[in-house]
Amino acid sequence: MNTSELLARNARKYPAQDAIVFQSNRLTYAELDTLVNKFGSALRKKEIHTEDKVALFLPNTPEFAIAYLAVQRIGAIVVPVNVKLTEEEVLYILQDSGAKMLIAHEMVVAPVKNISAPVLKVKTGERTEEWDSFWALLEEQEDTPIECYLREDDLSTVLYTSGTTGKPKGVLFPYRSILNVATMINIEMEVKPESRILLSMPLSHSAPLHLFFMAGLMTGSTLVLTPTFTPELFLDTIEREKTTHFFGAPVAYLTTMQMADPRERDLSSMKWWVYGGAPLSSKEVHAIKQAFPSGSLTCVYGLTEAGPSGTLLFDEEHEKKAGSIGKRAPWGTEICLIDEAGENVPKGEVGEIALRGEGNMREYFRKTHETEAVFAGEWLRTGDLAMQDEDGYYWVIDRKKDMIISGGVNIYPKEIENVMLEIEGVNEAAVIGIPHPEWGETVKAVYAGTAEEEKVRNVLEKRIASYKVPRIYEQVAELPRNASGKILKQALKGGEL
């Protein structure tokens, strides 16, 4: 089984069903299948062959769906690229992946318009001297069905990590991994042909693409795309299209509540509000449940290298366990906490989350050493440190690479950052370890906001143990972040990115 066959099958089963909705444009499954055949033929005429890499610099538009599926239909490998990246960052991905073609959309083409990479260039809009036209190429082809004979162990996609501590790494997936995590979502979150999935988060990220885009494609659901996320567009689209499933980072819900009142909208069609990427506090959960009363609020924990898959925290569990990532792994996945030697740690002790399942990546693309470092047999080391409570729920303590060792004692920056963010006048916070001649490392706090250093220090001295209180403080206008919005702690430490 492969994604191409899923599309072809649904074009036969549900030919008149809407597959893609984008603003006022609609494509049925039969129409989408036809366009994928035509663009697949265009790719072949451009000498794109099996296992060639094709980079997609496309927002959530019909062109993304057509290109993604057409590349896979001819046996090539998709490289989705975040449209918020700079020219230099895109160039690195093109070179590292060995991409043979770059497909871009006119609404985001500016960063790559003059890119110097030796690749075939295709964009929406008219042909130019350097860029071929996406739609012209497509319309020049006959609607000749293309048979795709790829199997589940064949290669599908290279997704690049966000690169918070160094250069992004390409995560290589076979079809088996992607189909596994999509099946997981279908089972755990009741995705059916009648479902209407709202995709507002970038499809260059693993959760929107592999979990929800693919889950909908697998079941014959309708995929409702928006090119970006704004609270008004978010709420308008739910009302107009009567969507049933949405995945977003916590900030999507919190920002919507700050800038609009969801209770004034008809959101009764929604059955699943899914969030991931960061936990929510009890206070935030209560506020979100009031603002979005219909449907189940569910947390998904995972990471790109795992498909993503990891754990689930369901709606009814939030009342007592908000902030946790849940107590069980979803369908197709196993979880445990391990120490440096790979041995299980007991409840109440901190260990590294490890995941096992067919959703796990094949490898880091062309990085054998890095691949070997993250696998303990069949178990994928996540780099996340967590503790399991007496009820079996997992609580993420911090990223392993962010842990500070000062005077031989482990200090977890996330704990300090959480307290800092509760202080009035602190808008952003990052805690890092910097070299110290006697203690090995000492704790430094960097924050953005109006709060005075003395106020921040006083609150921390009252709330956390003295050895955790930062010795050094730096107030900045804003913290450095990558295109995915993650804080670049390596930049704060003065290292290379």
C-alpha positions, 0 to 999 in steps of 0.5 A, a space after each residue: 500500500 502507498 499514498 498513490 493507491 489510497 487516492 486512486 481507491 478513493 477516486 473510485 469509491 467516492 468520486 464526487 466527494 470533496 477531497 480538497 477545499 481551499 477558500 471557494 475552490 473545491 476538488 473532488 477525489 476524482 478531480 484530484 486523482 486526474 490532476 495528480 496523474 497529469 502532474 505526475 506525467 509532467 514530472 516524468 517529462 522533466 526527467 524526475 525518476 524513482 527516488 529523485 527528491 522534489 522539494 515543496 516550498 508550498 503553503 497549504 494550498 491545492 498545489 501542495 496536495 497535487 504535487 505531494 501526491 504526484 511526486 509519490 505516484 511516480 516513485 520519487 521522494 517528497 521533501 516538504 520545506 517550511 515556507 517561513 525559511 530564509 533563502 540560506 536555510 532553503 538552500 541548505 535543505 536542497 543541497 543536503 537532500 540532493 533535491 532535483 526540483 523545487 516547486 514553489 507558490 507565488 504567494 511565498 516565492 520571494 525567499 527562493 525566487 533568486 536561489 542559486 541551487 542547481 535544481 529545476 524550478 517550478 512555481 504557480 503563475 506564469 512561466 519566466 526565464 528561470 521558473 516553469 509554470 506549475 499549471 501550464 505544465 499540468 494542463 499540457 499533459 493528457 489524463 493518462 492513469 499512472 500505476 504506482 507499484 511502491 510497497 510499504 517499505 519503499 521510501 516516501 518522504 524526507 522531513 527536516 527537523 527544526 534545527 534548534 541546536 544545529 543544522 536541520 537533519 533530514 528524517 527519512 520515512 518509508 510509506 509504512 511509517 506514515 501509513 502507521 501513524 495515519 491509521 493511529 489517528 483514524 482509530 484514536 480520533 474516529 476519522 471517517 469518510 464523513 469527517 472534515 479535517 481543518 488543516 491550518 498548521 503548515 503541511 511541511 510539519 509532521 503532525 499536520 501532514 502525516 497524522 491529519 492530511 494522511 488520515 483524511 486521505 486514507 479514509 476519504 475524508 474532506 481536507 479543508 486547507 487554509 494557507 496560513 493561520 489567523 483567528 478570524 480565518 480559523 473561526 470563519 472556516 470552521 463555521 462555513 465548512 462545518 469541520 470536525 477535526 483540527 490540530 494546532 499548537 496551544 498558541 493557536 487556541 490561546 491566540 484565538 481566545 485573545 483576539 476573538 470570542 469563539 463562543 459567538 461562533 457556531 462551532 458545533 460541528 467540531 468533534 476533536 480539538 487536538 493540540 501538540 508541541 507543548 502542554 497546557 496548564 490547568 488554567 489554560 485548559 479550563 479557559 479553552 474548554 469554556 471558549 470551545 465547548 463542543 468536541 473533545 480536547 486532546 493532547 498528542 505528544 510525539 516527535 518528527 522522528 517517531 512519525 510522529 507518535 508518542 502518547 495521548 491525553 484525552 478530554 476527560 483526563 485534563 481535569 486532573 492531569 492537565 500538563 501531563 502528556 498522558 498515560 499510554 501510547 496510542 495504537 501501534 506505539 509503545 513507550 518507556 522511560 530509560 536511563 543512559 544504559 537503556 535500562 527502564 527506570 521506575 515510577 517517580 524517577 526521571 528517565 528519557 522517553 523512548 518509543 517503539 513502533 512502525 511509525 519510527 523513521 528509517 534513519 536520519 538522511 545520510 547521517 549514520 552516526 546520528 541515526 545510531 545515537 538515537 536508537 537503542 535497538 528498536 527503541 527511539 530515544 526522544 531526548 525528552 526527560 520525563 517522570 511517571 507519576 503514581 497513576 501512570 501519567 507521564 510528565 515531561 521534565 525537559 529536553 535532555 540536551 537542555 539539562 544543566 549540570 551545576 556542581 554535579 546536580 541536575 537542573 531542568 530549565 523548563 521548571 525555572 522557565 515555567 515559574 518565570 512565565 507566571 511573573 507579571 512582565 515576563 513575556 518570554 523566558 529561556 534558561 541555559 547553562 553557561 560554563 563555570 570554572 568551578 561548578 562546570 555550569 552555572 544557570 543563566 536566565 534570558 527573558 523578554 518583557 518589562 519585569 525588573 531583574 530584582 523582581 524576577 530573582 525575588 520570585 524565583 528565590 521564593 518558588 524554587 530551590 536555591 541551587 536552581 535560581 539563576 545567577 545571571 540574568 539578561 533582559 532582551 527585546 525578544 528571544 531568537 526563534 527558528 521558523 517553527 517558533 522554537 527558541 534557539 538556545 544555542 544562539 543564546 549560548 553564543 554557539 553556531 546554528 
